[in-house]
């Protein structure tokens, strides 16, 4: 009988991607460009939240935004309209995430990308695939909205394990949902004791200033 060889393809793919991600981070560090990877479920308020953050930071930093989706250019047009910063749409060709090489291609599509202080990647909307692939980002941000439930950190552990900070969005509707915000914090801490947590409302701007102050500190530390 012929010998059957078993090849761990998934492990090989991740190892190759991790190498490319580290190379991209080294390049970003050299150019003093901060890459923020933003992940969440569809409808959590990513684009609205980013619009608020960008409008507060765009006078201090030159910002570029990459919007990743399976199809359409809705989010890139929205960001461009709401903020006036440079935005491009990345189509993944059916893939539910971006990897480091795809992210690099997106960054290089900006003219003179190294002149940007901050590049934001709004990843494809789901809590599974984007967490599996290191994009080369300096920091990962996850947005969890109140209507999704306070148990999501337990059900999608990797997303919260790889996120440096988590925004709990839509706190304006807490009274209408069975959502225990302290339990949510506890669940996030269970998955990632080091994660910073912010409570925000993208609809009225509550908590956004605190997030911006946090980001400024992160960006300045990276650049210096």
The 8 nearest C-alpha neighbors of each residue, nearest first, counted from 0:
[[1, 2, 3, 4, 5, 6, 7, 8],
 [2, 0, 3, 4, 5, 6, 7, 8],
 [1, 3, 4, 0, 5, 6, 7, 8],
 [4, 2, 1, 5, 0, 6, 7, 8],
 [3, 5, 2, 6, 1, 7, 8, 0],
 [6, 4, 3, 7, 8, 2, 9, 10],
 [5, 7, 8, 4, 11, 9, 10, 3],
 [6, 8, 10, 9, 11, 5, 12, 4],
 [9, 7, 11, 10, 6, 12, 13, 5],
 [10, 8, 12, 11, 7, 13, 14, 6],
 [9, 11, 13, 8, 12, 7, 14, 15],
 [10, 12, 8, 14, 9, 13, 15, 7],
 [13, 11, 9, 15, 10, 14, 8, 16],
 [12, 14, 16, 10, 15, 11, 17, 9],
 [15, 13, 11, 17, 16, 12, 10, 18],
 [14, 16, 12, 18, 13, 17, 11, 19],
 [17, 15, 13, 19, 18, 14, 20, 99],
 [16, 18, 20, 14, 19, 15, 13, 133],
 [17, 19, 15, 21, 16, 20, 22, 14],
 [20, 18, 22, 16, 17, 21, 99, 23],
 [21, 19, 135, 17, 99, 23, 22, 18],
 [20, 22, 24, 18, 23, 19, 135, 25],
 [23, 21, 19, 25, 20, 24, 18, 26],
 [22, 24, 26, 20, 21, 25, 135, 19],
 [25, 23, 27, 21, 135, 26, 22, 28],
 [26, 24, 28, 22, 23, 27, 21, 29],
 [25, 27, 29, 23, 24, 28, 30, 22],
 [28, 26, 24, 32, 30, 29, 25, 31],
 [29, 27, 31, 25, 26, 30, 24, 32],
 [28, 30, 26, 27, 31, 25, 32, 24],
 [29, 31, 27, 28, 32, 113, 26, 114],
 [32, 30, 222, 28, 29, 27, 33, 116],
 [31, 33, 116, 27, 30, 117, 115, 28],
 [32, 34, 117, 116, 218, 118, 137, 35],
 [35, 33, 136, 118, 137, 119, 117, 32],
 [34, 36, 119, 138, 136, 120, 139, 137],
 [35, 37, 139, 120, 136, 140, 119, 121],
 [38, 36, 140, 121, 122, 141, 120, 139],
 [37, 39, 141, 122, 140, 142, 121, 36],
 [40, 38, 142, 124, 141, 125, 126, 143],
 [39, 41, 125, 124, 126, 43, 42, 38],
 [42, 40, 124, 43, 125, 39, 44, 45],
 [43, 41, 44, 40, 45, 124, 144, 39],
 [42, 44, 144, 41, 40, 45, 143, 39],
 [43, 45, 47, 42, 46, 48, 201, 168],
 [46, 44, 48, 47, 43, 49, 142, 39],
 [45, 47, 49, 48, 44, 50, 74, 78],
 [48, 46, 50, 44, 49, 45, 201, 51],
 [49, 47, 201, 45, 51, 50, 46, 44],
 [48, 50, 52, 46, 51, 47, 53, 45],
 [51, 49, 47, 53, 48, 52, 54, 46],
 [50, 52, 48, 54, 49, 53, 55, 47],
 [53, 51, 49, 55, 50, 54, 211, 56],
 [54, 52, 56, 50, 55, 51, 57, 49],
 [53, 55, 51, 52, 57, 56, 82, 50],
 [54, 56, 52, 53, 57, 51, 58, 211],
 [57, 55, 53, 59, 58, 54, 60, 52],
 [58, 56, 60, 59, 54, 53, 55, 61],
 [57, 59, 56, 60, 55, 61, 54, 53],
 [60, 58, 57, 56, 61, 55, 116, 215],
 [61, 59, 57, 116, 58, 62, 56, 117],
 [60, 62, 115, 116, 57, 117, 63, 59],
 [63, 61, 117, 118, 115, 60, 116, 84],
 [62, 64, 118, 85, 86, 84, 119, 117],
 [65, 63, 86, 119, 118, 120, 85, 87],
 [66, 64, 120, 87, 86, 88, 119, 121],
 [65, 67, 88, 121, 75, 89, 120, 87],
 [68, 66, 89, 122, 123, 121, 88, 90],
 [69, 67, 123, 70, 90, 91, 89, 66],
 [68, 70, 93, 91, 90, 92, 94, 95],
 [69, 71, 68, 90, 72, 91, 92, 93],
 [72, 70, 73, 68, 69, 90, 74, 88],
 [73, 71, 75, 74, 88, 76, 70, 68],
 [72, 74, 76, 75, 71, 77, 88, 78],
 [75, 73, 77, 76, 72, 78, 66, 46],
 [76, 74, 78, 77, 72, 88, 86, 73],
 [75, 77, 79, 73, 74, 78, 80, 72],
 [78, 76, 74, 80, 75, 79, 81, 73],
 [79, 77, 81, 75, 80, 76, 82, 74],
 [78, 80, 83, 76, 77, 82, 81, 84],
 [79, 81, 77, 78, 82, 83, 76, 84],
 [82, 80, 78, 79, 77, 83, 50, 54],
 [83, 81, 84, 79, 80, 78, 54, 50],
 [82, 84, 79, 80, 81, 85, 78, 86],
 [85, 83, 82, 79, 86, 63, 62, 78],
 [84, 86, 63, 64, 79, 83, 87, 62],
 [87, 85, 64, 75, 63, 65, 79, 84],
 [86, 88, 65, 75, 66, 64, 89, 85],
 [87, 89, 66, 75, 72, 65, 67, 90],
 [88, 90, 67, 66, 68, 91, 87, 65],
 [91, 89, 69, 68, 70, 92, 67, 88],
 [90, 92, 69, 94, 93, 68, 89, 67],
 [93, 91, 94, 90, 69, 70, 68, 95],
 [92, 94, 69, 91, 95, 70, 90, 68],
 [93, 95, 91, 96, 92, 69, 97, 68],
 [96, 94, 123, 128, 93, 69, 129, 97],
 [97, 95, 129, 123, 128, 94, 98, 122],
 [98, 96, 101, 102, 129, 134, 122, 99],
 [97, 99, 134, 132, 101, 100, 102, 133],
 [100, 98, 134, 20, 102, 101, 135, 19],
 [99, 101, 103, 102, 98, 104, 19, 16],
 [102, 100, 104, 98, 103, 99, 97, 105],
 [101, 103, 99, 105, 100, 104, 134, 98],
 [102, 104, 100, 106, 105, 101, 99, 107],
 [105, 103, 101, 107, 102, 106, 100, 108],
 [104, 106, 102, 108, 103, 107, 101, 89],
 [105, 107, 103, 108, 104, 109, 102, 112],
 [108, 106, 104, 109, 105, 103, 112, 110],
 [107, 109, 105, 106, 104, 110, 112, 87],
 [110, 108, 112, 107, 106, 111, 105, 63],
 [109, 111, 112, 108, 107, 113, 114, 106],
 [112, 110, 113, 114, 109, 115, 107, 108],
 [111, 113, 109, 114, 110, 115, 107, 106],
 [114, 112, 115, 111, 30, 32, 116, 31],
 [115, 113, 112, 111, 116, 61, 32, 30],
 [116, 114, 61, 113, 117, 112, 62, 32],
 [115, 117, 32, 61, 60, 33, 62, 114],
 [116, 118, 33, 62, 115, 32, 34, 61],
 [119, 117, 63, 34, 64, 62, 33, 35],
 [118, 120, 64, 35, 34, 65, 36, 63],
 [121, 119, 65, 36, 122, 37, 64, 35],
 [122, 120, 37, 66, 67, 65, 36, 119],
 [121, 123, 67, 38, 120, 37, 124, 96],
 [124, 122, 68, 67, 96, 95, 125, 121],
 [125, 123, 41, 40, 39, 122, 38, 126],
 [126, 124, 40, 39, 127, 41, 123, 128],
 [125, 127, 40, 39, 158, 155, 128, 129],
 [126, 128, 125, 130, 129, 158, 155, 131],
 [127, 129, 131, 130, 96, 95, 126, 125],
 [130, 128, 96, 131, 132, 127, 97, 122],
 [129, 131, 158, 128, 132, 127, 157, 161],
 [130, 132, 128, 129, 133, 127, 157, 158],
 [133, 131, 98, 130, 129, 134, 97, 13],
 [132, 134, 135, 20, 17, 99, 98, 131],
 [135, 133, 99, 98, 136, 20, 132, 102],
 [136, 134, 20, 24, 23, 99, 133, 21],
 [135, 137, 34, 134, 138, 35, 36, 24],
 [136, 138, 34, 35, 33, 135, 24, 139],
 [137, 139, 35, 136, 163, 36, 140, 34],
 [140, 138, 162, 36, 163, 37, 35, 141],
 [139, 141, 37, 164, 162, 165, 36, 163],
 [142, 140, 165, 38, 39, 37, 162, 166],
 [141, 143, 166, 39, 165, 167, 38, 144],
 [144, 142, 167, 168, 166, 43, 39, 141],
 [143, 145, 168, 43, 167, 169, 146, 147],
 [144, 146, 147, 169, 148, 168, 178, 170],
 [147, 145, 148, 144, 176, 178, 169, 172],
 [148, 146, 145, 144, 149, 143, 151, 43],
 [149, 147, 150, 146, 145, 178, 151, 177],
 [148, 150, 183, 178, 151, 179, 182, 180],
 [151, 149, 153, 148, 152, 154, 183, 186],
 [150, 152, 154, 153, 149, 155, 148, 147],
 [153, 151, 155, 156, 187, 154, 150, 186],
 [152, 154, 151, 150, 156, 155, 186, 190],
 [155, 153, 151, 152, 156, 150, 157, 126],
 [156, 154, 152, 153, 151, 157, 158, 126],
 [157, 155, 152, 153, 158, 159, 154, 160],
 [156, 158, 160, 159, 155, 161, 130, 131],
 [159, 157, 130, 156, 160, 161, 155, 126],
 [158, 160, 162, 157, 161, 156, 152, 190],
 [159, 161, 157, 191, 190, 158, 162, 156],
 [162, 160, 159, 158, 157, 163, 130, 139],
 [163, 161, 139, 159, 164, 140, 160, 141],
 [164, 162, 194, 139, 140, 138, 161, 195],
 [165, 163, 195, 194, 140, 162, 196, 141],
 [164, 166, 141, 196, 142, 140, 195, 197],
 [165, 167, 142, 197, 198, 168, 196, 143],
 [166, 168, 198, 143, 144, 199, 142, 197],
 [167, 169, 144, 199, 200, 170, 166, 143],
 [170, 168, 200, 171, 144, 145, 172, 199],
 [169, 171, 173, 172, 200, 168, 199, 145],
 [170, 172, 169, 173, 200, 174, 202, 168],
 [173, 171, 170, 174, 175, 169, 176, 145],
 [174, 172, 170, 175, 176, 171, 178, 145],
 [175, 173, 172, 176, 171, 177, 178, 170],
 [176, 174, 173, 172, 177, 178, 146, 171],
 [177, 175, 178, 173, 174, 146, 172, 145],
 [176, 178, 179, 175, 148, 173, 174, 149],
 [177, 179, 176, 149, 148, 180, 145, 173],
 [180, 178, 182, 181, 183, 149, 177, 173],
 [179, 181, 183, 182, 178, 184, 149, 145],
 [180, 182, 184, 183, 179, 185, 186, 149],
 [183, 181, 185, 179, 180, 184, 186, 149],
 [182, 184, 149, 180, 186, 181, 185, 179],
 [183, 185, 181, 187, 182, 186, 188, 180],
 [184, 186, 182, 188, 183, 187, 189, 181],
 [185, 187, 189, 183, 184, 188, 152, 182],
 [188, 186, 184, 190, 189, 185, 152, 191],
 [189, 187, 192, 191, 185, 190, 186, 184],
 [188, 190, 186, 187, 191, 185, 192, 153],
 [191, 189, 187, 188, 160, 159, 156, 186],
 [190, 192, 188, 160, 193, 194, 189, 187],
 [191, 193, 188, 194, 189, 190, 187, 195],
 [194, 192, 191, 195, 188, 163, 164, 160],
 [195, 193, 164, 163, 191, 192, 196, 162],
 [194, 196, 164, 165, 193, 163, 197, 192],
 [197, 195, 165, 164, 166, 194, 198, 167],
 [196, 198, 166, 167, 199, 165, 195, 206],
 [199, 197, 167, 166, 206, 168, 196, 170],
 [200, 198, 206, 168, 205, 167, 170, 201],
 [199, 201, 169, 205, 168, 202, 204, 170],
 [202, 200, 204, 48, 203, 47, 199, 169],
 [201, 203, 200, 204, 169, 47, 205, 171],
 [204, 202, 201, 205, 200, 171, 199, 206],
 [205, 203, 201, 200, 207, 202, 206, 199],
 [204, 206, 200, 199, 207, 203, 201, 208],
 [205, 207, 199, 209, 208, 198, 204, 210],
 [208, 206, 210, 209, 204, 205, 211, 199],
 [207, 209, 211, 210, 206, 212, 205, 204],
 [210, 208, 212, 207, 211, 206, 213, 197],
 [209, 211, 207, 213, 208, 212, 214, 206],
 [212, 210, 214, 208, 213, 209, 215, 207],
 [213, 211, 215, 209, 214, 210, 208, 216],
 [212, 214, 210, 216, 211, 215, 209, 217],
 [215, 213, 217, 211, 216, 212, 218, 210],
 [216, 214, 218, 212, 217, 213, 219, 211],
 [215, 217, 219, 213, 214, 218, 220, 212],
 [218, 216, 214, 220, 215, 219, 221, 213],
 [219, 217, 215, 221, 220, 216, 214, 33],
 [218, 220, 222, 216, 221, 217, 223, 215],
 [219, 221, 217, 223, 218, 222, 216, 215],
 [222, 220, 218, 219, 223, 217, 33, 31],
 [223, 221, 31, 219, 220, 218, 32, 28],
 [222, 220, 221, 219, 31, 218, 28, 217]]
